[in-house]
Amino acid sequence: MAMAVTLALGALVAAAACGGDEAGAPPGSTATPTPTSEAAAPGSTAALVQRLRPSVAHVLSEAATLDVFGQVVPQKGVGTGFIIDEEGHIVTNNHVVTIDGDRAAQRITVTLSDGRKVRAKIVGRDSPTDLAVLEIDAADLTPAALGQSSKLRVGEDVVAIGNALDLAGGPTVTKGVVSALGRLIQEGAVTIPDAIQTDAAINPGNSGGPLVNMEGQVVGITTAVIRGEAEGIGLAISIDSAKPIIDELIAKGLVERGFLGVSIVEITPSLAESFDLPVDHGVGLREVQRGGPADKAGLQVGDIIVKLADIDIQTSGDLFRALTEHRAGETVTVEYYRDGQLQSAPVTLS
């Protein structure tokens, strides 16, 4: 896919910044946060953090792998999660609970804000959207309030909270603004449409933590930071995009998205101008898998898809979202341009 964003996913924490004691407990995490002597002013960032902190959890993932000599090598990864209900479901990033590629961690320990350490099990993981849901058996949980990312505005204040670099003393709080909306994150098998860009400092260990508005509602799930020449650019999965994935992971343990059987390139205005294309948006078909759904429907290399079912396809992120909303076995109408003419065809997804 075009215009790929280079990510510094928090899975890098497995190789750095994940110190702890011999039992694997994160340093400083056993101490219950001490409240300030005076209540924070209502509506302030401090009050927001006080309200949010009980919903945020430290996530430690552990696994054992074999080196080239057949020796057991322990691996650890640290990230963040947040509680979404009183049944003990915790949302985090898939890469936080993944060791050595896409293999699930063998042991996951969640440390709550009051110092309790609880073993967690994986309810479901979705690699393409980098989301995972854990479950713990614990009482007196404080779920975070979920907001609507569709109501966000560029320039609006947001707060990120997470275990940045796994520093001792509890989670780190950073504040910034919504720098941009509708970003597309693409890295390997990960495709996250409608991502939120923020200048709130995001570091390894923050992954899976909440990005909240000034009402204390979760509007995003921090997942990446752009390194290199870029500074102050963090990315979060929008909560509106995450909700249906989370619900399906809890219900089924996986996401049964539709499959089209194509390799695509994103159409941009500059690409359209250079090749005299009939539209300056959509996704062009670079390859069509023989015998796949698109091939059976008659789609060809060079076609430009602009609509699938009732979803307009402006970007590759739109196509990914459409395939997430429609399941295998469904027949959907695909609109596409071929030789400058708009055509349509029914496609049965697999």
N, C-alpha and C positions, 0 to 999 in steps of 0.2 A: 504494500500500500504506500501511496505517496505521502510526503510531508511528515515522515515519522518523527516523533518527539523522543529525544534520548532521555531516558529516565535514570535516576539514581535511586532505585527501589530500596526500601528498607531491608530487603533480604541481605544487603551487604553487611548488616549488623551481625550476621552469623560469623563474619570474619573479623569484626572489630567492635569495640565498645559494648561488650556484653559480659563484663566482669561480674563475679558473684562469689558466694562462699562455696564450700565444698559440696553442700547439698543442692547447689544450683539456685539459691535464693538471691534475688537482686539486692545489691547493697542498699541499705537504708530503707528498704521497702516495708520493714516490719513495724516501723514507727508510725503511729497514727498521727496525721497532720494536726498540728496544734492550732486551734483557732486564735485569731487575734483578740486582743483584750477588749477591743471595741468592735461592734458590729459594723460591717462595711455599709457605706451609704447605699440606699436602694437605687438600683439602676446603674451602679458603677461597675467597672470591670471586676473589681475585687468581690463584689456581691455575686456577680455572675459566676465567678470561679468557685466561690464557696458553695453555691447551689449545684454546680456541675461536677465538682470533684468526686462526690460519692458514686457517681455513675461511671467513672473512668477506671479502667483496670490495666494493670501491668501484665503482659503476656510473655511468658518464657517458653520457648519451644526447644525440645531436646531430641536428639536422635544419635544413633551410632552407625557409622559407615566403616567400610574396610579400605585401607590404603593398598598400594600396589604390592605390598609384602604380606597382605592378608591380616594385618594388625587392625584391631578395633580403634577407630578414631572418633571420639565424641564430638558432636557439633551442637552449637547452641545458636538461637536467634532470639532477639528481643523486639517486641513491638508493643502496641497499645490496642485496647478495645474499649467498647462502651456498652453498658447494659441497656437493653431495649424493652425488657418486660420483667415481671416478678417471677416468671417461670425459670429465669436464669439464662436466657439467651443473650449472647454477647456477639457483637459485630466487630470484625477486624478485617485486615487484608489477607488474602490467600497466601501471599508470599511470607507473611509473618509466621504461619503455621506450616510452611513448606520447607523441607530440607533437601538439598542436593537435587536441584531441578524441580520436579513436580511431585516429589514423594512426600506424603504427609508425615509430620513429626510424630515420633513414637510416644512422646510424653509432653503434655502441655500443662503448665501450672499458671493459674491466674492469681494475682495478688490484688485484693480489693483495697480500697482507700483506708479501711480501718485495720489493715495489717493481716487480715485472714488470707491464708494460702489455700487454694482449692484446686484439685485436679479437674481439668476440663476435657470434654470429649468434643470431637468435631461432628457437628450436625450435618454440615454440607460445605462444599467448596466449589467455586466457579472460577477457574483459571482465566477465561477470557476477560472477565470484568474485575479480576483481582479481589474478589469478595469471599469471605468465609463467615460462617456462623458457628459459634461454640456454645456449649451448654454446661452450666455448673449446677451443683446441688447445694444451695446455700439459702439461708433465710435473711429477711430484712434487707432486701435489695432495693436500690433506688434507680429506677429506669430513667434514662435521659428523655427529654421531650424532643420529638422529631418535628422539624419545621417543613417549609416548602421552599426548595431552592429556586423554583420558578418565580418567587417573589423577590429574589435578590436583585440589587442594582449595583452597577459598577461604581465603586467609590464608597460603598457601604462598609462600616467597620465589622470585622470578624475576629474571633479569638480561636486559636488552636491550642490544644492541650494534649500532651503525650510525653512519653519517656525518652526524650531526645538524648541520644548517645548513652542511654541507660545510666545517666548521672545519679549519684547517690542523693538521697533526700526527697525523693518523690518526683512526680511529673513536672514538666516545664510548661509554662504558660507564655505564649507569644501573641501579640496583637498586631493586626494590620488591616488592610482594606481588600475588598474584592477588586482585583486588578483587571480581570476580564472574565467573560462567561462564554460558554459554548465551545471551549477548547476540545481538541481531539487528542487523546493520548494513544500512541501506537508504539509498541515495543515487543517484537517477537510475536507471541501468541496473544498478547494482551491488547485489547482494543476498548478504550473507554470514551464513549461519546459524551458530549455535554459536560465536560469537566470544568471545575471552578479554578481559576488562577488567582493566587493571593500573594502578597508580599510579606505576610506573617511568616516568621522564620520557621522552616520545616527542616528537620534533620533526621538521619537514620534513628529509628526508635520511635519516632512520631507516627510511623505507618500504622494505619488502622484507627487512629485517634479521631475524635470529633472536631470538626470545624463548626463553630456555632455563631449565630447572629447575636446581637446585643440584647435579645430577649431570652437568651439562654437556650435556644432551640438548635438542634443539630441540623445543619444545612448541607454538610459535606463530610466525607471521610478522607482524611489526608492519606495520600498514597505515593507521592513522588515529589522530587525536587530536581530541577534542571541544574546541572553542574557545568563547569567549564567557563565559557565566556559570559554566560548569563549569571546574574546575581539577583537575589531577592525574588525568585520565581518558584513558588510552590504550587502544587496541583492537588486537587481533591475531587473525589467522585461525588457528583451531585446526589443528594439524598433522594430526589425524585427518580433518578435513574436506578438507584440502589434498592429502593423499596420493593419493587416487584421481584427482583432477584432474591432479596432476603426472604420474602414471603415464600417463594418457591423452594428455597433451600431448606427452610423450616418444615415445609409440607412434604417435600419429596427427597431432600438430600442432594438434589442436583437440578440443573436447569436444562429442560428439554427444548432447546431452540431449534428452529428450522434450519435446513441446509440447502443451499442453492447450487453448489458445485461449480463455483467460478473463482477465478483470480482477477482482482480488479485494480484499476488505477483511478485515483480521484481526479475529476475534471475541475480545473481551475480556469478563471478568466484568461490568464496568460497562455495556458495550454490550448484553450479554445481559439484564441487569436492566432497562435502559431500554426495550428493545423486546420484552421477554418472550419471548426466544428459548429454544428447547428445550435448548441447550447453551451453555456459557460458554467454549468454545474452538473451534478450527477456522478455516476461511477461508470467508467468504461470497462468493458470486458477484455481483459488481457489474455485469459485462458478460459476455456469451457471444458470441464471434465467430461470425457466421453462416457455416455450412459448416465450422466447425472441429471438432476431435475431440469436445469437450464437447457441442457443439450436435448433432452426429450421434448421440451417445449419449443424447440427450434431457435433458441437464442444462439448468436454467433459471436466470435471474436470481433471486436470493433463496435458492437452495439453499446449504446449509452443508456443505462437504466436511470429513469427520472422519477419513477413511482412504483411502489410495491404495496398492493392492497390500497389502503387509504392513507398511506404515509408518503409524503413527498420526499424524494431522495436528493438532497442538496449535496451531501458529503458521504464519505464511507461510514461515518458514525451513524448517519440516518439509516443506512442499509443494515448495519449491525443491530440497531435498535429494532428495526422492523422484523428481522429474523428472530430476535429474542421474543417479540410479542406474538409471533405466529409459530405454531408447532408443526412437527413432522406429521405428514398426512394431510395437512390443510392444502387446499388449492386456492392460490391467490392470483390476482391479475397483476402482471408486470407490464408497465409502460416503458417503452424504450425508443430511442432514435436509431434508425438505420438508413444510411444514404440520405440523410437530411429529412426523412419522413418519420413522423411519430406513429408508432405501431404498438400493439398490445398482444399479450399472449397469456393464457392460463398456465400456471406452473404449480405442480404438486410437489411440495417440499418433502425432503426426506430427512 
